[in-house]
């Protein structure tokens, strides 16, 4: 393995850290590396062509009082594949918050679980306000640039998808909605080159929806009026529509009036979905009501006759009881899929009748579903989701769901090994939806190392066909994406993709 150290972050984390999300599989890193000639067990498919990008909450300072894993600074990992070869890099995203705290040598913003009044810096970002925009939630590719985002809205940081150099913030030719920012989970439509997004906040109209075109112009940006502040996390789209949501889990209004941000589930309020023509206006929005739940992530949506079919993970218990556990157990019950009980679910929104019909698709608890992105917004059959161990925001296995037959294949990592959100990499030129590869990064606590695993998406249960040893055990993280080489500028211009500096 050839390793080049690219940088080291200043860290003030305690040596004897005991926080559950800064130790074990969530132990953060401080060193940035570039690595080639990686040890490979098995064989990397010659037609696996592109980069797997994974975002990570990777703190370098302790919190003011109580750290929440969504506060961690963004570190992005890239594993790139070309011509049967592989390279790896990890870099911090140079957000304004990360840079300021590196210079100060201490935390400057109160985190999600802390009182904003205590924040040393009284300006900041996020729907709540006064948060650090860590940009550590999601990552997508648009116009050949990787964009990282923050779940509570902030800037979109632009990264070179192979070197991970921070290229600044998205400006959208001066039209970026900097007053509110953009939520995690903007959606890229490969067929049109458009990026759809939403944002939300505590001031009316409480949500907006927009579209950026393939030239980075903001071509649509509209109000989506809600009854009050909400906590939407994800959106979906079809060929002609965007689907936003107003779900009955939000900051308790009476606490919010006192400046407290306490998320509560209201089981008597229906879930609502907004169906908006992709380039429509506020007047075009149609609302559909469904059974109360919270949905963190959608897998996909598509049009079928008069209906919009929307699929995602229906939570059986969006606000699990606090119980008598420790502070951390009470705080992190909202991260415990075993308690939330998300299961794959389908909603059918009928554009003629205005009614919604819904049905469960699986009895298995899973979340973080990924698909072949060529099918995003179009009919699809397969999703690839993560299963979780009770009590932890960790992934202990992968499940491939076949919506045509209702069958599932499950691959479980060995005990003590955890995976990442697993991206699907379609084989270049393939036409079958599951003709491609699944790519993930593991945190192996048994051997104290990380590997990038590559599976044949058609035969998940056979296990990985290639395991690539990474230079260091990386921290667990959240969202990932697959960026095909065909969408990365300069991808083929250099003899060795591993050492090429693109853009
Ligand atoms: Fe998410």
Boltz pocket constraint, residues with backbone or C-beta under 6 A from the ligand:
constraints:
  - pocket:
      binder: B
      contacts: [[A, 137], [A, 138], [A, 184], [A, 185], [A, 233], [A, 234], [A, 296], [A, 297], [A, 479]]
      max_distance: 6.0
